[in-house]
Amino acid sequence: MTTGIRSAVDDAAAMTGRSLTRMLRTPETMIMGVALPVMLLLLFVYVFGGAMQTRTGYLDYVVPGIILLCAGFGSSQTAVSVTGDMVHGIVDRFRSMPVARSAFLFGHVVSSAARNLVTSLVVIGVAVIMGFRPTAGPMQWLGALALIALFILAISWLAAALGLVADSEEAANGFTFLLLFLPYVSSAFVPTDTMPSWLHGFAENQPVTPVIETVRGLLLGTPVGDTALPAVSWCAGIAAVGAVWAITSFTRKTAR
């Protein structure tokens, strides 16, 4: 590893540590990031679950959707954090220091991915306490967690890009609304074939549905079918678009 690459990696690690430290100093943010998905899990299972007709127990059905919903909630925090750094002048201070420019974005994205992955694991733990009994073996668990991590990484890059184009923290929070909305119009909470015909096509072909169906199949031992390749392709595509958009936006804003 050359000196330049080692320095960039060290800078990225320092920025990641900074973001994680800020998160730990505002525990209410982390608590809400965990509490809200858990509350939704309890709400859908114990309030709506009795009326839901699915091919499995509703708790088993809904857990993958709640896990992905966690990433949407976490992404709003990432976007707000990026915007806050941009509008409050901290980036200008970084520019006056011998810090690799790439470190700022990587720090936010890596810390976001770590936070959302921990939140997802907490949700899985709560679901197990509630009676969630996945039948996955070690390889299926590894595949499911890898896909969840890839989805979280993709959403984190997209959130960072949205945070860079927002002019205020309120606007950044608003820009992530679509990321929060998509799981609701997918197979997260009800089978898509129960939706009206005009909505069914969108629900079947949007990014979240194949990811949920693949995770659900891996965890519950049901056939994954042809959803795995679209799931990975969507995640990789979103990550690539988000990364290019974020890097381009950051370069343009810091070149002024």
N, C-alpha and C positions, 0 to 999 in steps of 0.2 A: 504494500500500500504506500503510495507516494505521500510526501509531506502535505501537499495540497488537499488530497482526498482525506487524509487523516484529520487535518484541521477542520474540514467541512463536516466530517462525521462527529467530531468533538463538539463543534458549534451546534449541530442539530441535536445532539444529546443534551447540551446545556439548555437549549430552548425548550426541549421536551420536559426537562426537569422543572424549568420555570413555569410552564403551563400546568404541570401536575401540582406544583406547590401552590399556585394560585387557586386551583380547584380545591385543595385540601384546606385552604384558608377561608373558603366560602362553602362550608359543608352543607348549607341549606340548598345550594344548587345541586350538589350530588344527591342529597336526600330526595329532592323533588324529582330528579332524573330517575331515581329508583322507585320512589313511592307512586308516581303517576302510572307507570306501566303495571305495577303490582295492583293498584286500585282498579285499573281497567280489567286486569285478569279476574279479580274477584267479582267485579260487576258483571262481566259477560258470562262467567261460569255460574254464579249463584243467583243472578237476577234474570238474565236472558237465556241461560243455557237450557232450561227446561222446555223452552219453546223452539229451540233450534233442532232441525232435523239433519243430521249428518250421518255418514257411514260408520263413524266410530263414536266413542264417548266424546262429549263436547269439550271436556278439558283437554283430552289428547288432541283434538282437532284444532283448538284455538291457540295453544301454546306457541307454535311456530310463528303465527301472525303477531302475537304480542312481542316476541323476541325481536322481530324486524321493526315493530313499532318503536321499540326502545331506541333504535338507531335514528329514527326520525326525530324523536325528542332530543336526543343528544346532539343532533346536527344543528338544531336551533341555537344551542349553547355555543357550539363551535363558531357559527357565523357571527354571533354577537361578540364573542371574544376577539375574533379577527378584526371586526369593525372597530371595536373599542381601542385596540392597539393602533389602528391606522388613524383614527380621529383624535386621539389623545396625545399624539406626538411621540410615543415610545419608539416607533419605527425610525423616526429621525435620529433619535439617540443611538439606535443600533447602527445606523448608516455612518455615524461618526466614529464607530469602533471597528476593529479588525475582525468583523463577524461575517461569515459567508452569507450572502443574500438568501440562498436556498434554505438556510437553517430556520428562518422565521416560519416559513410555510410548513416545513417538515415537522417542526416542533409542535405546531398546532394540530396537524393531521395525526401524528403518532399519538399524542396525548388524548386526542378525541377518540381514536380507535381503541386505545387502552381503556378509557373510561366507559365507552359503550360496550366493550366486550365484558368488562366486570359487571356492568348492569345486566347484561344478558344472562350471565351465569347466575346472578342473584335471582332473576325471574325464573330460571330453570329450577333453582333450589326451592323457591316458594311453590312452584307447580308440583314438584315431587312431594312436598309436604301435604299438598292438597289432594294427592292421589295420582299424579301423572306418572305413568309407568311405561317409559319407552322400551322397546324390545331391541334396540340397536346393539350390535356388537362393537368391539373396539374400532374396527375399520369404518363402520357406519358413523360412529360418533366422531371420529377424526374427520370424515368427509363433511358431516353436518357443521361441525365447528369451523372447518376451513372455509366453507361457503358463507357462513355467518360473518366470519372475519373479513372475507373479501367484500361482502355487501357493506359492512360497516366502513371499511377503507374507502370504498367508492363514494358512499354518502358523505364521508368526512371531507374528501377532496372537493366534492360539489359544494358542500357547505362553506368551505374556505373560499371558494370562488365567489359565492354569493355574498359572503362577508366583505370581500374586497370591492365589489361593485356597489355596495350599499353606502349611502352617505351618512347614516346614523345607525345606532344600535337598534332603534325601534324598526327602522326599515329592514335591517338584516333579519330580525325576528319575523317580520312579515313575509320576506322572500322565501323563508323555509316552510311556509304553510303548505305548499304543494307536496313537500317531502313527508309531512305529517298526514296529508290527506290520502295519498296513494294507497296505503294499506287498507283503508276502509272500503275502497272500490277495487277489491281483489278477492281472492279466495281465503283471506285471513280469518274472517268471521263466519261466512256462510259460503256454501258451494256456489260457484259462478252460474251454474245452470238454473239456480233459483231466481236469478235476477231478470229484469225485463229484457227483452230481446235487443232493444236499442243500447242497453248498457253492457250486455253480456260480452259483446265483441271487444269492447275496451278493456273490461276486467280480465279477459282471457289473455290479451296480448300486451298488457302493460308490464313494466319490469318486475314488479313485486310478486306477481302470481307465480311465475315459474320458480323463483327462489323459494317461496313458501312451500310450494308443492314438492320441491326436491328435498328441502329440510324435513318436511313432514314424512315423506316416504322413507328417508334414511333413518329417522328416529323411531318410526312406528313399524318398520319392516314391510311397508307396502310397496308395490311396484313404483319406481320413480318414473318409468316411461320415457317419454321424449322431452322431459322438462329440464334435465341436467345441463345439456348443452346451451339452450337459451338462457338459463340462469347464469351460468358462468360468463357467457357472451355479454349479457346485459351488464353484469357487474364490472367486467373488464372494460367495456365501452364507456360506462359512466365514469369509472376511475380515470380513464385516459382523457376524456373530455374535461372532467373537473380539474385534473392536474394541469393540462395545457392552458385552460381558461384561467386558473389561479395564477400560474407562473407568468402568463402574458399580462394579466391585470396588475400583478405586483410589480413586474418590471416597468410597465408604463407609468404607474403611480410613483415609483421611487426614482424614476429618471427625471422628474421635474426639478 
